[in-house]
Each structure stands twice: as structure tokens, then as C-alpha cells.
């Protein structure tokens, strides 16, 4: 039995690339199992909503300069608080926590689902304290319906 079409292009650009390949030509490829993109979007809708609802307390200046909320820092802090981090040490010998990467290549579907649920728990405990899990799920599903 002859197997053909082993490589199936994802889009037109990939198809064009495969068409240009020559027999015997060496090519390197990284193959990754794609995580559920809709769930990935749901996670970012959750982060965006929580970020909009969050109001920092305490000093909002540093050395006389105003300090603003930062969505990337917020995302990393939630990941750390959810328990998905690596401990590192800086040049001053201080321990720092670095958020784990959530890239498709690094975090599989099962771990990403654990991260999502742990992030929801952190958000409900620290930011949306008057919400239930069902309330938050309803809001996120409504937001996704608009995208």
C-alpha cells in the first residue's frame, strides 16, 4: 500500500512552501500538536475581563513617577499565583518567580486546562470576590459570543 500526501498543508503559504520542496532536499520542521484555539481565546477573554475589573491598591508611584496597570505583568502574576511558575535567582541573590510559558509548543492541553481553572480560582479569590464560578463563566461566554 502506497502512502501519499503525508504532509497536509495548513494554509496556502504552507502549501506553496511544500510545492517548492525538491526531492532529496534537507528540510527541518518542528511538529506540534495544536491546542484548542477556542479555549486559548477563552483564557485571554478571562484575563482581559479580570484586568478591566482590577483596580490596584496602594502606592501608584515609583520615585515620584506614576505607575500604570500593565496587562502583561497582570497575566504573568495570575499565572504565578495559580501555581504555574519557575523559581529563579537574580544577580542580587533574590529569589524571583517567573511565569511558565503558555505557548502552544510548551504547554499541552491538559496542563492548560489546569492553568485555566487555577486562574479562575485566583481571580475569584482576589479580584472578583462577589462573583461565583457560574457568574464568571457566564460573563466570559457572553464576551466570546461578541468575537
N, C-alpha and C positions, 0 to 999 in steps of 0.2 A: 504494500500500500504506500503510495507516494503522498507525502505531506507537503502541501503548498500553502502559501500565504501565512507563514509563521509570524511575520511581523505585520500587524494591522495598525495602520497609522491612525492617530487620534484626531488629527485635523489636516487641513490642506498643506500646511507648512511641513508637517511630518511626512506626508505622502510625497511631496516634492523632494525632500531630503532622501527618502528611501529610493525614489526613482533614479537619483543621481549616483547611487552607490554602484560601484563596479565589482564584478566577480573577483574575489581574491583580495580585495581592499580591506585593510585593517581598520576597524571602527570600534570605538569604545562607547558603551552605553550603560547608564545606571537605570535599573528597573526597580520600580517601587510600586507596591500595591496602593492604589489610591484610596484615601479615606473618604468617608461620606461627606461630600462637599456641602450638602444642605445642613448637616449637623454642625459643620465648621462655621457656616453663616449664622446658625442659631447661637453658637457660642459668642460670636462677635456682636450679635444683637443684644445678648445678655450683658456683655461688657459695656457696650455703648449706653444702654439704658441705665445701668448702675452708675456709670461715670456721670451721666447727666443729673442723677438724683443725689450724688455725693457732694457734700459741702465740707471741705476741710475745716478743722477747728484748730485753734492755737495761733501761734505766730505765723503770719503770712509774708514776712520779710526776712531777708538774709543780708546782713551787713548793710542795712539801710535800703536795700533794693527789694521791690515787690517780687513775690514768688507766685507763680500761677499753677493751676492744676495742669497735670500732664497725663494724657491718655496712655502713653506707652509705659510710664512709670506705674500708673494705676494698674494696668494689665499685669505687669510683672509682679507687683505687690500682691495682687489677688492670687496669682499662681503660687507664689511663695507661701502665703497664708493658707492656701489649700493643701500645702504639703508637697508640692512638686518643685523641688529646688536642689541645688548642689551647694555644699559649703566650700568656700574658698577663703584664702587669706590674702590681704593686700600688703603693700610694701611696709606699712606701719605695724604689721603683725596683728591686724584687726581681722576678726572673722567676718566675712560677708556672705550673704545668701544670694545666689544667682538663680533666677527662674529658669526652669527647664524649657527647652525649645518645644514649641507645639507644631513645628513644621511637619508636613506630611511624611517626610523622609525619616524623621526621628521618633515621632510618637504614633504608635499604632491605634487602631480604632478602639480597642478595649481600654487602653490607658487614657485615651482622650475622653472617653465616656466617664471614666472615674474622675478625671480632672473637671469635667463639666459639672458633675454632681457635687464635688467638693467645693467648687467655686460658687455654686448656688448656695450651699450651706454658709460659706463665708459672707456672701452678700446679704443673706437674710439675717445673719447674726450681727453684722457690723454696719450695714448701710440701710437696708430696707427692713428695719426691725418691726414694722407694723404689717408687713406682708406675710402671707403664708406661701408655701411652695406652689400651691394651686394658683394663688393670685399672680405670682411672678410668671409661672408658665403661661397663664392666660395673656398677660401683657406681651411677653416675648412672641407668642404665636400671633397676636394681633399685629405686632410690628413686622413680623415676617410676611404677613399677608399683604402688606403695602409694598414689599420689594419685588 
